[in-house]
């Protein structure tokens, strides 16, 4: 079987793909994300996943690359990773008691023949009507600082969520069912 490369250092993506039983290596993408491009959210997240895949593809002339990118969208505004307590608090105040989308796009790229397939998977998340104290307590865990939208559905942040509609694995960062179906198109034995 040809080498399968996950173009991500995300522990969440690694864990999701590992659960499939597939053997893969991990490569860091040095792709510089530009969140300021004037693209619709699905187009932007797809563009970013393709950029990550292509950046890693240059290092592996005969492999199948899997890359992904996840964004949180509220009223057409993209909420990235907050990186600071203040920005996390702002994001959670916007999202609390509201509905938003989480879009993960993945790209599978065959570096031998250049075949490339991308797909964006959108899910809906309903956040609870959080109190200031609940938000502050969650921010104190530092979990939200490197998560799009300032929460982790698979972590402590699960307590903030009322319900989800769609793919849980996509919200975490890699829509596994869709990825596996796409890998079959590339001849990967599942």
ChimeraX attribute file (.defattr): number of C-alpha atoms within 10 A of each C-alpha:
attribute: neighborCount
match mode: 1-to-1
recipient: residues
	/A:1	8
	/A:2	11
	/A:3	13
	/A:4	21
	/A:5	23
	/A:6	23
	/A:7	27
	/A:8	22
	/A:9	12
	/A:10	13
	/A:11	10
	/A:12	15
	/A:13	21
	/A:14	18
	/A:15	11
	/A:16	17
	/A:17	21
	/A:18	12
	/A:19	9
	/A:20	12
	/A:21	9
	/A:22	13
	/A:23	11
	/A:24	17
	/A:25	13
	/A:26	16
	/A:27	18
	/A:28	14
	/A:29	19
	/A:30	12
	/A:31	15
	/A:32	10
	/A:33	15
	/A:34	10
	/A:35	15
	/A:36	8
	/A:37	11
	/A:38	9
	/A:39	11
	/A:40	12
	/A:41	20
	/A:42	20
	/A:43	13
	/A:44	22
	/A:45	25
	/A:46	25
	/A:47	21
	/A:48	24
	/A:49	27
	/A:50	24
	/A:51	21
	/A:52	26
	/A:53	28
	/A:54	24
	/A:55	18
	/A:56	25
	/A:57	24
	/A:58	10
	/A:59	12
	/A:60	17
	/A:61	12
	/A:62	15
	/A:63	18
	/A:64	26
	/A:65	27
	/A:66	32
	/A:67	28
	/A:68	30
	/A:69	24
	/A:70	28
	/A:71	24
	/A:72	26
	/A:73	22
	/A:74	16
	/A:75	8
	/A:76	11
	/A:77	11
	/A:78	19
	/A:79	20
	/A:80	20
	/A:81	19
	/A:82	20
	/A:83	15
	/A:84	15
	/A:85	16
	/A:86	11
	/A:87	18
	/A:88	29
	/A:89	20
	/A:90	15
	/A:91	21
	/A:92	23
	/A:93	16
	/A:94	12
	/A:95	22
	/A:96	18
	/A:97	17
	/A:98	15
	/A:99	17
	/A:100	21
	/A:101	23
	/A:102	28
	/A:103	26
	/A:104	27
	/A:105	28
	/A:106	32
	/A:107	26
	/A:108	28
	/A:109	25
	/A:110	22
	/A:111	20
	/A:112	12
	/A:113	10
	/A:114	11
	/A:115	11
	/A:116	17
	/A:117	17
	/A:118	18
	/A:119	19
	/A:120	21
	/A:121	20
	/A:122	22
	/A:123	18
	/A:124	19
	/A:125	22
	/A:126	18
	/A:127	21
	/A:128	16
	/A:129	15
	/A:130	15
	/A:131	12
	/A:132	12
	/A:133	9
	/A:134	13
	/A:135	17
	/A:136	14
	/A:137	11
	/A:138	21
	/A:139	21
	/A:140	12
	/A:141	11
	/A:142	16
	/A:143	16
	/A:144	27
	/A:145	23
	/A:146	16
	/A:147	21
	/A:148	23
	/A:149	28
	/A:150	29
	/A:151	26
	/A:152	21
	/A:153	19
	/A:154	13
	/A:155	11
	/A:156	13
	/A:157	17
	/A:158	13
	/A:159	15
	/A:160	21
	/A:161	18
	/A:162	14
	/A:163	12
	/A:164	18
	/A:165	12
	/A:166	15
	/A:167	21
	/A:168	18
	/A:169	19
	/A:170	27
	/A:171	27
	/A:172	19
	/A:173	27
	/A:174	28
	/A:175	26
	/A:176	19
	/A:177	12
	/A:178	15
	/A:179	20
	/A:180	17
	/A:181	12
	/A:182	18
	/A:183	19
	/A:184	11
	/A:185	11
	/A:186	16
	/A:187	11
	/A:188	16
	/A:189	10
	/A:190	10
